[in-house]
Amino acid sequence: MPTSTSGQKSTASRQRPRGQKEVRMPDPQPVPINAKFDDDFVTQLVVVLNTDTMREVAIKVAQHVVGKRVPKRDADMAVRYQGRVLSADMTVAEAGIAPLQNVYVDWVEKGVTP
């Protein structure tokens, strides 16, 4: 059924060609992780999504620490898991991070590849 927003008509659902099955993407799933930021002395339980990138994971971990127990820096952040630095674009699922695994977030100077 067509819907209208600001006078523009759009189709809320489109017809699929016959024989094609609807492809549903699975909903993002929460993954609780044990996270430690750089020189912080507190390990914290942070809930991320399996679809979050390492860039998003770093931000979620940092929001509990930076400006509170660790001073803000003009630097990028990197996520380490099982001793290796993960690509900023890799997702939690792609990295194989399971619930309650230990993840570390560190500062990385801008322009320096971890």
Summary of the structure (lengths in Angstrom):
residues: 114
radius of gyration: 19.7
end to end distance: 51.3
largest distance: 58.7
contacts: 251
relative contact order: 0.21
helix: 11%
strand: 38%
